[in-house]
Amino acid sequence: MTTGEPIAEGVFLVGGPKISCEEDAASYLIDFNNEAVLIDCGAGRSLKRILANIEEAGVNPRMLSALILTHCHIDHIGAAPELRGKTGCKILIHALDAKAFEEGDPVRTAANWYGATFPPASVDVRLAGGEGELVFGSDRLHWLHTPGHTPGSIVLWLDRDGQRILFGQDLHGPFSVDFESDVGQWRESMEKVLALRSDILCEGHFGIFRPNSGVRRYITDLIRQHENGL
């Protein structure tokens, strides 16, 4: 899939390996007509390329009203402060990962894994609790707390044109004491994700899966691998 080619109506891949920079996790753009949302924003060095990709998808970056971070790792959050400075978008992250973001914690943000630093930055909106929805125009973007990889990991989902599109960035992990990971919580989270019965999965590192059978197979294979210690 190339930049500018929609995953679904108004949903685009605008960042990630071979799209922006090899160290970036995937970034997904959702066009809500009069405003737009970016899910994750890469490790920080490729923001210029990501902004160009947003324009290539037919969206003015200044339409970005929100940057939603699926968790606090630098390959997903690195460009957040600069992106807010350039577009005025609000930064949203789950409350349980907000502290690591705001303190620039080199361990919990995994910045030390990348030989990088993440400067302390403020969060505009803390998502609290187990689930919720965000309203953009006449549309609703839902979020679900899925702890395991990090305490504040979330997935997001959108119903559009008869399809359920799931943004599940790091469903695979990895799991580390440094990240405050909890494999038991992750296993429970995966059952909740499976219950969404999504038609398309936009993952953070391993691509896009469809239809529902492909999404389910990917997640159940992850569960099996962890249960078998693979």
C-alpha positions, -999 to 999 in steps of 0.1 A, spaced: 0 0 0 13 35 -9 7 68 6 -25 84 -8 -41 51 -13 -70 48 12 -72 18 35 -109 26 37 -128 57 29 -108 86 44 -83 64 62 -47 65 51 -13 51 61 10 81 63 40 69 84 60 39 91 89 19 75 91 25 38 66 53 42 84 78 64 114 63 83 125 28 92 124 36 130 88 48 129 58 28 139 29 32 116 9 64 116 -27 65 104 -47 95 92 -85 97 95 -102 124 75 -134 136 91 -142 161 64 -137 194 82 -111 180 106 -86 152 107 -70 129 133 -36 113 133 -30 81 152 6 80 163 33 101 148 66 82 144 99 85 163 105 122 156 130 126 127 105 121 99 78 146 106 84 166 75 78 134 54 47 125 74 33 160 68 40 156 31 22 123 31 -8 138 48 -9 164 20 -5 137 -6 -36 120 9 -55 152 1 -56 166 37 -42 199 48 -21 192 79 -36 223 96 -69 203 96 -54 180 123 -74 186 154 -61 157 174 -30 134 177 -40 102 195 -12 82 209 -18 45 214 9 42 240 40 60 253 69 45 232 91 68 212 85 52 179 49 62 183 52 96 201 86 111 191 72 138 168 43 148 190 56 181 205 67 194 171 35 183 154 14 202 179 36 232 174 31 231 137 -6 223 135 -21 232 169 -35 197 173 -43 184 208 -23 155 222 -44 126 237 -30 96 255 -43 73 282 -38 86 317 -17 55 327 9 64 300 7 101 304 33 104 331 60 88 311 52 111 282 52 143 303 84 134 322 103 122 291 111 90 310 139 74 289 130 39 300 92 38 299 92 57 266 118 32 253 139 61 241 169 44 255 162 14 232 166 38 202 196 57 216 174 88 216 158 112 240 122 124 244 119 159 259 92 163 286 60 176 270 25 183 282 -6 162 274 -38 180 264 -63 152 271 -59 122 294 -81 93 284 -93 77 317 -111 45 324 -117 14 302 -133 29 271 -148 59 255 -156 77 223 -144 109 207 -167 129 185 -154 145 153 -181 162 133 -209 136 129 -185 107 134 -174 88 165 -140 73 170 -140 48 199 -111 38 221 -106 8 243 -80 5 271 -59 -26 263 -31 -28 290 -4 -54 286 24 -40 264 22 -8 286 -2 1 314 -19 27 292 -20 10 258 -52 16 238 -67 5 206 -92 26 185 -119 17 162 -141 33 137 -173 21 119 -173 34 83 -191 23 51 -202 -10 67 -167 -19 80 -152 -18 114 -116 -5 112 -94 -13 142 -62 6 150 -43 -18 171 -7 -7 171 14 -30 192 -9 -60 198 22 -83 196 41 -66 224 70 -69 232 68 -73 270 94 -59 294 97 -51 330 111 -17 318 77 -10 301 57 -22 332 43 -49 309 18 -74 321 12 -105 299 -18 -115 320 -35 -82 313 -25 -84 277 -42 -118 273 -75 -103 287 -71 -73 264 -68 -95 234 -101 -112 242 -117 -77 243 -101 -68 210 -114 -101 194 -149 -93 206 -149 -61 185 -151 -84 154 -132 -59 132 -130 -61 95 -97 -43 91 -68 -42 115 -43 -14 110 -13 -26 130 17 -6 141 46 -27 128 33 -57 107 9 -42 82 -28 -42 75 -50 -73 79 -84 -80 64 -111 -93 63 -124 -103 98 -110 -138 94 -76 -124 87 -78 -101 117 -89 -129 140 -62 -152 127 -35 -127 134 -46 -121 169 -52 -157 178 -18 -166 164 -2 -140 187 -21 -156 217 -10 -191 207 27 -180 203 27 -165 237 10 -195 253 36 -218 237 65 -195 247 74 -188 211 
